[in-house]
């Protein structure tokens, strides 16, 4: 007769992963554990060692987004949006969005609520990025918002021959395009930018501009006119759409 044992069975890998995920989400929800957020980004987004389709993921992130902790909510919204966009692109389907449609709807609603009450300029921009990622109509929100936050884009000339890499600068350092790194060059040839006329903005540009004004972020609204405006390549002198090249760089 085999010897009986009271030792617990060795957990299967999926059980271990579920336990790991639950622990990380619980730690992140406290708002006092930045390492938990870093680990969630690494294991869910960067290396995929944890399954983004696990029922805990989007449900718990939606709960965090609905909490009264602004920092936790913003972190949850940022991660959820990034995970959804990544899943869209990786699998070329919107299956994850459809499978967790109620959770996605909660996340979108929370992102809009926090957007309307966020005073910090950059925090506001990242919430707008989360809104766009959660809605899923574009996949280049991160690149668009990064430029608004940093007040610059590094882009390629749209010429088929790709004549130059260039910088589009807008903000405290000026409003110009240049073919060299403006921070390193002493004698820099620059070309003025051509911001979009707010009254002529359409589609996404119009929507984001109107949201920024309505939310009291006039500086962001102004930056968006440059993002959706035009710049000049300093090498071939071709005038081009800034957002058009943002999209191209993200494809």
C-alpha positions, 0 to 999 in steps of 0.5 A, spaced: 500 500 500 503 506 498 504 511 503 499 517 504 502 524 504 499 530 507 503 534 502 499 539 498 500 537 490 504 541 486 500 547 483 500 547 475 503 552 471 496 556 470 495 556 477 501 559 479 500 564 474 493 566 476 496 566 483 502 571 481 497 575 477 492 576 483 498 578 488 501 583 483 494 586 482 492 586 489 499 590 490 498 595 485 491 597 487 494 599 494 497 605 490 504 604 494 507 599 490 510 601 484 514 595 483 508 591 482 506 596 476 513 595 473 512 587 474 505 588 471 507 591 465 513 587 464 509 580 465 503 582 461 505 587 456 513 586 454 514 579 455 507 576 455 509 571 461 502 572 464 496 572 460 492 578 458 486 574 457 486 572 464 479 574 467 482 577 472 486 582 468 481 587 465 476 586 470 481 588 476 484 594 472 476 596 471 475 596 478 482 600 480 479 605 474 473 606 478 476 607 485 477 614 488 485 613 487 487 618 482 494 615 481 492 608 481 486 609 476 491 613 471 496 607 472 490 602 471 487 606 465 494 606 461 496 599 462 489 597 460 489 601 454 496 599 452 494 591 453 488 592 448 492 595 443 497 590 443 492 585 443 489 588 437 495 588 433 498 582 435 492 577 433 489 582 428 483 581 431 479 585 436 477 578 440 479 581 447 475 587 446 469 583 444 470 578 450 471 583 455 466 588 452 463 590 459 470 591 462 472 595 456 466 600 457 467 601 464 474 603 463 472 608 457 467 611 462 472 611 467 478 614 463 473 620 461 471 621 468 478 622 470 480 626 464 475 631 466 478 633 473 485 632 471 489 639 472 496 636 471 498 637 463 502 631 462 497 627 466 491 629 462 495 628 456 496 620 458 489 620 460 487 622 453 492 617 450 488 612 455 481 614 452 484 613 445 487 606 446 481 604 450 476 606 444 481 602 439 480 606 433 487 608 432 493 604 434 498 610 434 495 614 440 502 613 444 506 616 439 501 622 438 501 624 445 508 622 446 510 628 442 505 633 445 508 631 452 515 632 450 513 638 445 517 635 439 517 629 434 522 626 431 520 624 424 522 622 417 521 626 411 515 623 407 519 624 400 519 617 397 527 617 397 527 619 405 531 625 404 532 626 412 530 625 419 528 631 422 525 634 428 519 638 429 519 642 435 513 646 438 513 649 445 518 653 450 524 652 445 520 655 439 516 652 433 520 650 427 523 644 424 530 642 423 534 637 420 539 636 425 538 635 433 537 642 435 540 641 442 547 639 439 547 644 433 550 651 434 548 654 427 541 651 426 537 652 419 530 652 422 523 653 418 517 655 421 511 650 423 504 651 420 499 650 425 492 648 423 487 653 423 482 650 429 476 652 425 478 647 419 480 641 424 476 635 422 475 628 425 480 626 431 484 633 431 477 637 432 475 632 437 481 632 441 482 640 440 475 641 443 476 636 449 482 640 451 479 646 451 472 644 454 477 640 460 481 647 461 487 645 457 488 651 452 496 649 452 494 642 450 489 645 445 494 649 442 500 644 441 494 639 438 494 645 432 501 643 431 501 636 431 495 636 426 498 642 422 504 642 417 512 642 417 517 643 412 523 638 411 529 643 411 533 638 406 528 638 400 523 643 402 517 639 402 511 641 406 508 635 409 502 633 415 505 632 421 500 627 424 501 624 417 508 622 419 506 620 426 501 615 423 507 613 418 512 612 423 507 608 427 505 603 422 
